[in-house]
Amino acid sequence: MASERKITCKNFLDELTDYLDENAAPEIRVSLEAHLAKCPDCWVVYDETKKSVQIVQKMDCRSMPADVRYRLQSALEAHWKKV
């Protein structure tokens, strides 16, 4: 039987997207779940992220009006030219 991989909080955050998308390898999932069971801070991050994703997925997407899109693109381009 393979040993459980030691997961740190940083490792957990690095793997969170794959875990939520159910793309993490089974052995990684086991280690992540063991970490979640012991780490209240990561559990809160996981729970809030999961809830946020669920809210966004349920939202009704609407097209951005062309004038707003143009102003946004212009503002972003001006910002990135300064950086």
PyMOL commands that set and color helices and strands:
alter all, ss='L'
color gray80, all
select helices_A, chain A and resi 9-20+26-38+40-58+66-82
alter helices_A, ss='H'
color red, helices_A
deselect
rebuild
show_as cartoon
